[in-house]
């Protein structure tokens, strides 16, 4: 029997967020009909990680539904999985890399932008992190997306610099007149709403949908499960 797959989202008080990730989980189940696929959250939404793990034993694969390799992926999730394993010594858990580094997510962002409008510049809007390398990865993604779209793309963060307004100003300085926003978010929620409001205040009217509902995102999860992406972290009872 193939090991269960546990998808772990951040969680949000906004019900749209959990609903969107549940739709992603359904796509993944369709691609893995012989696998027990479960969805849980680190905070603010249910079920939580501990509840889902209490019903499992043996080998389990965890795919973090996170775009940034920051605190929740580097510390929070592994620590909580270790606690779950310590309580259930029959568990052998494998945590894959986050989704943000997968080119399938870049495919999804590109497809959203191409279908949305003929903007001559784009803001790649992301949450932002206190972990500098996570922000640098988003800036690199903006550069990659710019090459694909053959349009200027600047990263703009809700909780870090450069902010949405700074990204917009940089695009205007580059000669862009019709600027749109591509969210580097999996699902709707409070922070994406803030990004959209900040962009709207600058006159931006084109905002594409977040990424979880795109088929490429489900393909990224399936690749993580299959081990194609590598970069695994094993968490056993020994810690």
N, C-alpha and C positions, 0 to 999 in steps of 0.2 A: 504494500500500500504506500502511495506517495505521501510525504509528510504534509500536515496541515500548513496553510498559509495564513498568517495573521498580518493584516494591513493596519498600520498604526498612524492615525491622523493626529494633528495637534489638538483639535477641538475648538469650539467657538460657542458663544452665547447666541449667535445668529443661526437660526434653524436651517437657513439656506446652505450653510457650510456642510453640516452633517448630511443633508439630503443629497448634495452633490457628490460627496464621497461614497454614499451608499450606491449611487448610480455607477460610479467607477467600480465599486466592488462587484456589482452585478455583471459588468462587462468582463471582469477578471474571471468570475465564476463560469461565464459562458466559454471562456478560453481554457478553463481547467475543470471540465465537468466531473473528473474523478477525484478532485481535491476538495477537502473541507476548507473553504475560504471564509475567514471571519474578519470583521472590521471592529476596531476599538479606538479609543482616544486617550491622549495623555491628560487632558483636563477639559473642563467646561461642557463636555458632551458625554453621552453614555452609549454603549457600555465602556467602562474604563479598562485599561490594560489588565489590571489584577483580576477583574471578574472573568475576562476571556481566558486568561492563562489558568485559572483555577479549574477549568473544565478540560484541560489538555494534559497529555503525558507523551513521553517518547520524543522523537525529533520534531522540531517545529521551525519553520522558516518565517522570519519577520521582515517585512518590507516597510520601511518608514515612508509614509506619504508626506514627505517633507522635501522642500527644494533646496534648503540651505544646509550645509554641513557645519552647523553652529551648535549652540548649547543643547537644544533638545535632542539632536542626533548624536552629539559627541559625549554627552554626560547624562542627561535626564533619562532617555530611553534605555541605554545600557545599564545604568544603575538600577532602574526599576525591574528590568528583566533579570538581573542578578538576584535581586530579592525574591522574585517569583521562583527562580530556579532553586534558591536556598530552601524555600518552603516545600518544593516538590522535587526531590532529588532524582526522579525519573526523567525530568525534562532535559533535553539537549537542544538548545536554541541557537539558531544562526541568524544574525542580523545583517542584512545586505546594506549596500551603500544607499544614500538618499537618491531621489529621482532627478535632482537638478542637474547632475552631470551627464545624464543620458541624452544623446543627440535626438532621441524621439521627442523629448520635450521641446527642443529647439525646432524640430519639424512642426510640432503643434503650434508654436508661437508664430512661425513663418506662415503657416497655412491660415491662421486667424487673420494676420495682417493683410495678406494678399486678398483674401475674400472680403475684408471689411470695407476698404476704400483705397483710393489712389493718393494717400497722404504722401507728402514729400519728406517727411521726417517722423520719427517715432520715439516716444519715451517708453523704455522698458521699466515698468513700475514694479517695485519690490518692497518688501517690508523693511529690510535693513537690519543689521545686527551689530552687537558690540564686538563680535569676532571679525576682525579685519579681513582675513582670508575669505570669509563667506561673502562679504561685500565685493571683494576683488573678483570673485568668481562670477557674480552677477554682471559686473562691468565687462568682464571678458565675454560673457554671453551676449551682451549688447553689441560688442564688436563683431562677434560671429553672426549675429542676426543682421547687422548692417551689411556685411558682405553678401549674405544671401538675398536680401531685399534690394541691394544696390541703392540704398537710401541711408541717410544718417540716422543712427539710433543711439540714444544716450540713456544710461541707467539713471533712474531717479528713485530715491528711497523715502518711505514714510517716516521712519524713525532714525535715520542716519543721513549723513551727507555723502554725495550731493543729493539735495532734496528735489522733489518734483519741479519746483519753480526754477531751480538751477539748471536742471536738464532742459526744460523748456527754453530758458534764456540762451543756453548753449546752441540749441537747434536754430533759434531765431538768428543768432549771430552767424550761423553757418548758411543763412539764406533761406531757411525753411519757412514757408508761409502757411501750410496746411499740416498741422501736427496732430498725430493720434497717439493713443496710449495702448500698449500691449501689456496686460498684467502678467507679471511673473508670479502668479498666485495659482494655486490649484482650485480654490473655491471662493465664492463670495464671502464677505464678512466685514467686520468693522474696519479693519485696516485697509482693505481694498476700497471700501466706501470713502475713507479719508483720502486715498490717492485720487479717486475719481472726482471728489469735491474740489481738491486742490487744483486738479487739471481743469475742471470746469470754470473755476474762478479766473483762469488764464485764457479762457475762450476755447478750450479744447472740447470738441463735440463727439469725436470718434473714439470709442473705447471698445476694444474687443472683449470677448468672453474669457473668463479664466480657463485653466487648462485641463481640469480633471475630466470634463465631459468630452474631450477630444479622443478619438480612437487611438491615436499615437500614445497617449498616456497609459492606456490599458496595455498596449504592447510593451511599454517600458517596464511595467510591473511584471508582466509575464516573463520578460527577459531576465529580470532580477531573480525571479523564482527559479528559472532554469539554470541559473549560475553563469549566464553568458557574460554578465558585467564584471564578475570577479569581485574582489575587494570585500571579503566577508569578515565578519567578527563572530567568533564562537563564544557562547556563554554557557558554561556547564556548572554543575553543582560545586566544583572545586573553585569556581571564580576565575 
